[in-house]
Amino acid sequence: MEDSESGKPLFGEQSFTDEERLTVRRLLERKLGKDELSYRGGPEGTKVAYLEISKAIEIANDTFGYNGWSSSVINLSQDYFEEDPASGKVRVGMSAIVRVTLKDGTFREDLGYGSSDGQV
C-alpha cells in the first residue's frame, strides 16, 4: 500500500536495502560502552546499569534511521498502590508493554516494570 499523495510505501511496509540490513546487523551486534550506560543504586548497596531514554532514542536513530522505527505503549497497568495515611507516603508499582516497530513492519514487544516506595 502507498501513501496517496507521495506514492511512497507506508510505514511498516518499507523494505530495508541490503546495505541497511548489514549496517543494522553490525550496529545491533555492538556492545554498549560504559560511557553509554548510567548507574543507579540497587539492592544492598549494589549499582544497577541502565540505558537512559535519550541514549536509547539516539542509538535507535543511529541504527534504524530517524524515520526507520517507532514505539508505542500497548498496555500500562498499575500493579499496586498503597498509602500510609499517617505519613502520606505511598508505594506504587507499574508495568508496561511497549512495542518497537521497524519501517518494514518487524516488531518486538517487551515488558517493563517500575516501582516507587515511600514517596510523599
N, CA, C and O atoms as a DFTB+ gen file, in Angstrom:
480 C
 N C O
     1  1       0.848      -1.176       0.000
     2  2       0.000       0.000       0.000
     3  2       0.894       1.241       0.000
     4  3       1.964       1.246       0.609
     5  1       0.450       2.276      -0.680
     6  2       1.233       3.503      -0.793
     7  2       0.449       4.689      -0.270
     8  3      -0.782       4.677      -0.234
     9  1       1.193       5.728       0.141
    10  2       0.596       6.998       0.522
    11  2      -0.003       7.603      -0.749
    12  3       0.679       7.678      -1.771
    13  1      -1.261       8.034      -0.702
    14  2      -1.947       8.536      -1.898
    15  2      -1.319       9.813      -2.451
    16  3      -1.388      10.066      -3.654
    17  1      -0.706      10.623      -1.579
    18  2      -0.110      11.877      -2.048
    19  2       1.304      11.692      -2.574
    20  3       1.636      12.215      -3.638
    21  1       2.154      10.951      -1.843
    22  2       3.555      10.844      -2.235
    23  2       3.846       9.635      -3.107
    24  3       4.851       9.613      -3.819
    25  1       2.977       8.625      -3.063
    26  2       3.234       7.408      -3.826
    27  2       4.269       6.511      -3.177
    28  3       4.646       5.493      -3.756
    29  1       4.742       6.867      -1.978
    30  2       5.744       6.070      -1.270
    31  2       5.065       5.030      -0.394
    32  3       3.939       5.238       0.056
    33  1       5.742       3.907      -0.146
    34  2       5.155       2.904       0.750
    35  2       4.920       3.485       2.142
    36  3       5.687       4.326       2.611
    37  1       3.851       3.027       2.798
    38  2       3.532       3.469       4.141
    39  2       4.503       2.871       5.155
    40  3       5.129       1.842       4.902
    41  1       4.619       3.533       6.309
    42  2       5.459       2.998       7.375
    43  2       4.958       1.610       7.730
    44  3       3.753       1.377       7.822
    45  1       5.892       0.691       7.927
    46  2       5.553      -0.698       8.215
    47  2       5.552      -1.556       6.966
    48  3       5.457      -2.781       7.041
    49  1       5.660      -0.904       5.814
    50  2       5.671      -1.620       4.540
    51  2       6.878      -1.224       3.685
    52  3       6.924      -1.510       2.489
    53  1       7.852      -0.563       4.315
    54  2       9.044      -0.109       3.602
    55  2      10.162      -1.123       3.811
    56  3      10.456      -1.490       4.948
    57  1      10.775      -1.570       2.753
    58  2      11.851      -2.561       2.847
    59  2      13.171      -1.900       3.211
    60  3      13.431      -0.749       2.859
    61  1      13.998      -2.659       3.925
    62  2      15.379      -2.252       4.155
    63  2      16.201      -2.697       2.952
    64  3      15.987      -3.786       2.420
    65  1      17.144      -1.854       2.520
    66  2      18.059      -2.264       1.458
    67  2      19.056      -3.261       2.032
    68  3      19.178      -3.379       3.251
    69  1      19.760      -3.968       1.183
    70  2      20.786      -4.906       1.657
    71  2      21.835      -4.180       2.490
    72  3      22.284      -4.688       3.517
    73  1      22.223      -2.985       2.041
    74  2      23.214      -2.199       2.782
    75  2      22.676      -1.805       4.162
    76  3      23.403      -1.884       5.153
    77  1      21.416      -1.385       4.232
    78  2      20.808      -1.034       5.518
    79  2      20.769      -2.250       6.447
    80  3      21.053      -2.129       7.639
    81  1      20.419      -3.422       5.904
    82  2      20.369      -4.641       6.732
    83  2      21.731      -4.968       7.321
    84  3      21.832      -5.335       8.492
    85  1      22.776      -4.836       6.520
    86  2      24.129      -5.097       7.016
    87  2      24.528      -4.096       8.094
    88  3      25.123      -4.470       9.105
    89  1      24.204      -2.844       7.881
    90  2      24.519      -1.807       8.869
    91  2      23.763      -2.060      10.168
    92  3      24.341      -1.965      11.250
    93  1      22.480      -2.380      10.069
    94  2      21.670      -2.660      11.262
    95  2      22.253      -3.852      12.008
    96  3      22.414      -3.796      13.227
    97  1      22.570      -4.923      11.297
    98  2      23.139      -6.117      11.945
    99  2      24.429      -5.766      12.685
   100  3      24.621      -6.165      13.834
   101  1      25.312      -5.018      12.020
   102  2      26.590      -4.644      12.635
   103  2      26.368      -3.803      13.897
   104  3      27.016      -4.031      14.919
   105  1      25.463      -2.841      13.826
   106  2      25.213      -1.964      14.978
   107  2      24.532      -2.705      16.127
   108  3      24.809      -2.424      17.293
   109  1      23.642      -3.650      15.807
   110  2      22.973      -4.407      16.872
   111  2      23.907      -5.397      17.569
   112  3      23.689      -5.740      18.731
   113  1      24.926      -5.847      16.880
   114  2      25.890      -6.779      17.485
   115  2      26.906      -6.069      18.371
   116  3      27.625      -6.718      19.131
   117  1      26.970      -4.768      18.280
   118  2      27.929      -3.971      19.037
   119  2      27.560      -3.959      20.515
   120  3      26.390      -3.822      20.871
   121  1      28.561      -4.101      21.364
   122  2      28.356      -3.977      22.815
   123  2      28.308      -2.496      23.165
   124  3      29.033      -1.687      22.587
   125  1      27.456      -2.152      24.108
   126  2      27.395      -0.768      24.572
   127  2      28.636      -0.456      25.391
   128  3      29.120      -1.298      26.148
   129  1      29.145       0.750      25.237
   130  2      30.290       1.184      26.014
   131  2      29.862       1.671      27.388
   132  3      28.708       2.044      27.599
   133  1      30.801       1.661      28.311
   134  2      30.490       2.116      29.676
   135  2      30.032       3.566      29.686
   136  3      29.244       3.960      30.545
   137  1      30.517       4.367      28.737
   138  2      30.122       5.774      28.681
   139  2      28.679       5.949      28.184
   140  3      28.115       7.037      28.299
   141  1      28.088       4.896      27.638
   142  2      26.706       4.977      27.164
   143  2      25.702       4.573      28.247
   144  3      24.503       4.818      28.110
   145  1      26.189       3.963      29.309
   146  2      25.328       3.488      30.379
   147  2      25.287       4.472      31.539
   148  3      26.231       5.229      31.766
   149  1      24.186       4.449      32.260
   150  2      24.062       5.206      33.503
   151  2      23.886       4.202      34.628
   152  3      23.569       3.037      34.387
   153  1      24.092       4.652      35.850
   154  2      24.011       3.748      37.003
   155  2      23.160       4.379      38.093
   156  3      23.154       5.596      38.278
   157  1      22.442       3.522      38.811
   158  2      21.667       3.965      39.961
   159  2      21.875       2.962      41.079
   160  3      22.359       1.852      40.854
   161  1      21.505       3.364      42.282
   162  2      21.631       2.470      43.419
   163  2      20.701       1.279      43.288
   164  3      19.563       1.404      42.835
   165  1      21.200       0.131      43.690
   166  2      20.407      -1.089      43.668
   167  2      20.301      -1.674      45.056
   168  3      20.672      -1.028      46.036
   169  1      19.798      -2.889      45.150
   170  2      19.632      -3.518      46.462
   171  2      20.978      -3.768      47.146
   172  3      21.976      -4.103      46.507
   173  1      20.964      -3.595      48.449
   174  2      22.132      -3.887      49.287
   175  2      23.398      -3.173      48.834
   176  3      24.490      -3.739      48.875
   177  1      23.241      -1.919      48.402
   178  2      24.395      -1.105      48.045
   179  2      25.006      -1.393      46.686
   180  3      26.068      -0.856      46.369
   181  1      24.367      -2.223      45.874
   182  2      24.898      -2.510      44.541
   183  2      24.546      -1.380      43.584
   184  3      23.712      -0.529      43.892
   185  1      25.188      -1.380      42.422
   186  2      24.865      -0.432      41.369
   187  2      24.206      -1.196      40.227
   188  3      24.630      -2.294      39.865
   189  1      23.159      -0.591      39.666
   190  2      22.434      -1.188      38.556
   191  2      22.646      -0.315      37.325
   192  3      22.399       0.890      37.359
   193  1      23.107      -0.932      36.239
   194  2      23.303      -0.205      34.982
   195  2      21.985      -0.110      34.233
   196  3      21.193      -1.053      34.227
   197  1      21.756       1.037      33.602
   198  2      20.563       1.199      32.771
   199  2      20.872       2.151      31.626
   200  3      21.874       2.866      31.649
   201  1      20.012       2.151      30.637
   202  2      20.152       2.998      29.474
   203  2      19.117       4.108      29.566
   204  3      17.915       3.839      29.587
   205  1      19.578       5.359      29.621
   206  2      18.650       6.489      29.672
   207  2      17.872       6.561      28.369
   208  3      18.398       6.216      27.310
   209  1      16.615       7.011      28.440
   210  2      15.754       7.044      27.259
   211  2      16.349       7.891      26.139
   212  3      16.224       7.531      24.968
   213  1      16.988       9.001      26.471
   214  2      17.575       9.845      25.422
   215  2      18.678       9.096      24.681
   216  3      18.827       9.257      23.470
   217  1      19.449       8.280      25.392
   218  2      20.506       7.488      24.770
   219  2      19.902       6.359      23.931
   220  3      20.401       6.052      22.848
   221  1      18.826       5.742      24.432
   222  2      18.161       4.670      23.678
   223  2      17.606       5.209      22.354
   224  3      17.727       4.559      21.316
   225  1      17.003       6.391      22.396
   226  2      16.471       7.004      21.173
   227  2      17.599       7.343      20.210
   228  3      17.479       7.121      19.005
   229  1      18.691       7.880      20.737
   230  2      19.848       8.210      19.897
   231  2      20.383       6.958      19.199
   232  3      20.660       6.989      18.000
   233  1      20.529       5.871      19.935
   234  2      21.034       4.618      19.362
   235  2      20.060       4.065      18.321
   236  3      20.483       3.601      17.262
   237  1      18.739       4.112      18.621
   238  2      17.737       3.632      17.651
   239  2      17.785       4.463      16.368
   240  3      17.710       3.909      15.271
   241  1      17.908       5.785      16.497
   242  2      18.003       6.642      15.311
   243  2      19.261       6.333      14.511
   244  3      19.213       6.281      13.282
   245  1      20.383       6.127      15.188
   246  2      21.639       5.796      14.509
   247  2      21.550       4.434      13.822
   248  3      22.117       4.234      12.748
   249  1      20.836       3.507      14.449
   250  2      20.758       2.139      13.940
   251  2      19.737       1.993      12.821
   252  3      20.048       1.415      11.779
   253  1      18.528       2.503      13.013
   254  2      17.434       2.265      12.065
   255  2      17.093       3.471      11.204
   256  3      16.296       3.358      10.273
   257  1      17.684       4.624      11.500
   258  2      17.354       5.845      10.781
   259  2      16.285       6.624      11.527
   260  3      15.477       6.046      12.254
   261  1      16.283       7.929      11.345
   262  2      15.375       8.804      12.087
   263  2      13.910       8.410      11.887
   264  3      13.130       8.430      12.839
   265  1      13.537       8.057      10.676
   266  2      12.154       7.652      10.384
   267  2      12.042       6.148      10.156
   268  3      11.114       5.687       9.492
   269  1      12.984       5.385      10.702
   270  2      13.010       3.947      10.455
   271  2      12.418       3.101      11.564
   272  3      12.419       1.873      11.476
   273  1      11.910       3.746      12.610
   274  2      11.344       2.978      13.720
   275  2      10.318       3.828      14.459
   276  3      10.297       5.052      14.333
   277  1       9.485       3.167      15.220
   278  2       8.522       3.868      16.076
   279  2       8.296       3.020      17.321
   280  3       8.622       1.833      17.344
   281  1       7.743       3.630      18.341
   282  2       7.427       2.882      19.558
   283  2       6.029       3.258      20.027
   284  3       5.550       4.363      19.773
   285  1       5.385       2.326      20.710
   286  2       4.061       2.593      21.250
   287  2       3.860       1.782      22.523
   288  3       4.372       0.671      22.661
   289  1       3.109       2.359      23.442
   290  2       2.754       1.664      24.676
   291  2       1.500       0.853      24.371
   292  3       0.455       1.407      24.028
   293  1       1.617      -0.460      24.500
   294  2       0.499      -1.358      24.221
   295  2      -0.405      -1.481      25.447
   296  3      -1.627      -1.545      25.319
   297  1       0.198      -1.515      26.624
   298  2      -0.576      -1.658      27.856
   299  2       0.192      -1.008      28.997
   300  3       1.414      -1.128      29.072
   301  1      -0.509      -0.330      29.872
   302  2       0.066       0.272      31.068
   303  2      -0.837      -0.103      32.228
   304  3      -2.033       0.186      32.208
   305  1      -0.262      -0.754      33.252
   306  2      -1.065      -1.250      34.374
   307  2      -0.462      -0.841      35.708
   308  3       0.750      -0.913      35.912
   309  1      -1.324      -0.416      36.601
   310  2      -0.907      -0.175      37.985
   311  2      -1.063      -1.503      38.714
   312  3      -2.173      -2.021      38.835
   313  1       0.042      -2.053      39.198
   314  2       0.006      -3.352      39.852
   315  2      -0.384      -3.233      41.320
   316  3      -1.067      -4.102      41.863
   317  1       0.051      -2.156      41.953
   318  2      -0.378      -1.924      43.326
   319  2      -0.224      -0.452      43.667
   320  3       0.564       0.265      43.051
   321  1      -0.987      -0.014      44.657
   322  2      -0.887       1.337      45.184
   323  2      -1.267       1.254      46.655
   324  3      -2.377       0.856      47.007
   325  1      -0.327       1.637      47.501
   326  2      -0.573       1.622      48.943
   327  2      -0.189       2.975      49.512
   328  3       0.857       3.529      49.176
   329  1      -1.042       3.499      50.375
   330  2      -0.761       4.787      51.003
   331  2      -0.842       4.642      52.510
   332  3      -1.786       4.061      53.046
   333  1       0.166       5.181      53.184
   334  2       0.159       5.219      54.646
   335  2      -0.533       6.518      55.048
   336  3       0.019       7.601      54.849
   337  1      -1.738       6.420      55.613
   338  2      -2.486       7.638      55.943
   339  2      -1.760       8.543      56.937
   340  3      -1.910       9.763      56.888
   341  1      -0.989       7.960      57.822
   342  2      -0.306       8.759      58.845
   343  2       0.799       9.620      58.242
   344  3       0.917      10.799      58.574
   345  1       1.599       9.046      57.370
   346  2       2.741       9.776      56.813
   347  2       2.457      10.381      55.443
   348  3       3.147      11.304      55.008
   349  1       1.432       9.853      54.763
   350  2       1.150      10.318      53.404
   351  2       2.065       9.694      52.371
   352  3       1.971      10.010      51.185
   353  1       2.960       8.800      52.813
   354  2       3.873       8.143      51.879
   355  2       3.138       7.047      51.116
   356  3       2.233       6.391      51.632
   357  1       3.564       6.877      49.871
   358  2       2.922       5.879      49.016
   359  2       3.943       4.909      48.444
   360  3       5.132       5.206      48.327
   361  1       3.435       3.750      48.096
   362  2       4.181       2.738      47.346
   363  2       3.350       2.434      46.106
   364  3       2.136       2.256      46.197
   365  1       3.993       2.374      44.963
   366  2       3.273       2.094      43.730
   367  2       4.146       1.242      42.816
   368  3       5.367       1.400      42.783
   369  1       3.513       0.345      42.081
   370  2       4.202      -0.478      41.095
   371  2       3.445      -0.422      39.777
   372  3       2.221      -0.552      39.750
   373  1       4.168      -0.230      38.699
   374  2       3.565      -0.114      37.368
   375  2       4.274      -1.051      36.401
   376  3       5.483      -1.260      36.500
   377  1       3.520      -1.610      35.474
   378  2       4.116      -2.401      34.402
   379  2       3.614      -1.865      33.069
   380  3       2.502      -1.345      32.968
   381  1       4.455      -2.002      32.052
   382  2       4.108      -1.509      30.719
   383  2       4.571      -2.511      29.673
   384  3       5.652      -3.089      29.784
   385  1       3.749      -2.707      28.671
   386  2       4.160      -3.465      27.495
   387  2       4.370      -2.437      26.394
   388  3       3.470      -1.664      26.064
   389  1       5.574      -2.442      25.831
   390  2       5.950      -1.471      24.808
   391  2       6.316      -2.227      23.533
   392  3       6.970      -3.269      23.580
   393  1       5.885      -1.688      22.397
   394  2       6.217      -2.280      21.099
   395  2       7.112      -1.320      20.325
   396  3       6.826      -0.126      20.232
   397  1       8.197      -1.852      19.773
   398  2       9.053      -1.108      18.856
   399  2       8.852      -1.729      17.479
   400  3       9.036      -2.932      17.296
   401  1       8.469      -0.890      16.509
   402  2       8.195      -1.353      15.154
   403  2       9.195      -0.715      14.203
   404  3       9.476       0.480      14.293
   405  1       9.728      -1.516      13.294
   406  2      10.652      -1.014      12.273
   407  2       9.881      -0.664      11.010
   408  3       8.729      -1.063      10.840
   409  1      10.524       0.079      10.135
   410  2       9.854       0.579       8.933
   411  2       9.335      -0.528       8.028
   412  3       8.448      -0.285       7.210
   413  1       9.878      -1.755       8.160
   414  2       9.407      -2.867       7.331
   415  2       8.288      -3.666       7.998
   416  3       7.823      -4.662       7.443
   417  1       7.852      -3.236       9.188
   418  2       6.765      -3.908       9.880
   419  2       7.226      -4.891      10.939
   420  3       6.412      -5.364      11.732
   421  1       8.512      -5.210      10.971
   422  2       9.048      -6.072      12.016
   423  2       8.850      -5.381      13.363
   424  3       9.065      -4.174      13.475
   425  1       8.443      -6.134      14.387
   426  2       8.257      -5.501      15.687
   427  2       8.693      -6.433      16.801
   428  3       8.820      -7.644      16.623
   429  1       8.918      -5.825      17.954
   430  2       9.265      -6.549      19.179
   431  2       8.510      -5.896      20.323
   432  3       8.503      -4.672      20.459
   433  1       7.876      -6.722      21.143
   434  2       7.215      -6.236      22.340
   435  2       7.949      -6.759      23.555
   436  3       8.479      -7.870      23.548
   437  1       7.974      -5.952      24.593
   438  2       8.591      -6.394      25.835
   439  2       7.898      -5.704      27.008
   440  3       7.174      -4.721      26.846
   441  1       8.145      -6.249      28.181
   442  2       7.527      -5.771      29.407
   443  2       8.560      -5.001      30.228
   444  3       9.695      -5.448      30.393
   445  1       8.160      -3.859      30.732
   446  2       8.996      -3.090      31.656
   447  2       8.256      -2.928      32.961
   448  3       7.026      -2.948      32.995
   449  1       9.006      -2.766      34.038
   450  2       8.380      -2.641      35.346
   451  2       9.102      -1.569      36.149
   452  3      10.325      -1.451      36.073
   453  1       8.362      -0.802      36.904
   454  2       8.940       0.207      37.776
   455  2       8.150       0.306      39.055
   456  3       6.945       0.056      39.086
   457  1       8.852       0.676      40.118
   458  2       8.172       0.841      41.398
   459  2       8.800       2.003      42.150
   460  3       9.940       2.397      41.900
   461  1       8.029       2.529      43.065
   462  2       8.499       3.606      43.926
   463  2       7.964       3.342      45.316
   464  3       6.778       3.069      45.499
   465  1       8.850       3.425      46.294
   466  2       8.465       3.137      47.679
   467  2       8.749       4.335      48.571
   468  3       9.836       4.910      48.534
   469  1       7.759       4.701      49.370
   470  2       7.967       5.712      50.391
   471  2       7.989       7.140      49.906
   472  3       8.584       7.994      50.562
   473  1       7.362       7.433      48.778
   474  2       7.323       8.798      48.261
   475  2       6.171       9.564      48.882
   476  3       5.131       8.991      49.206
   477  1       6.367      10.870      49.046
   478  2       5.313      11.741      49.575
   479  2       4.633      12.439      48.419
   480  3       3.710      13.225      48.630
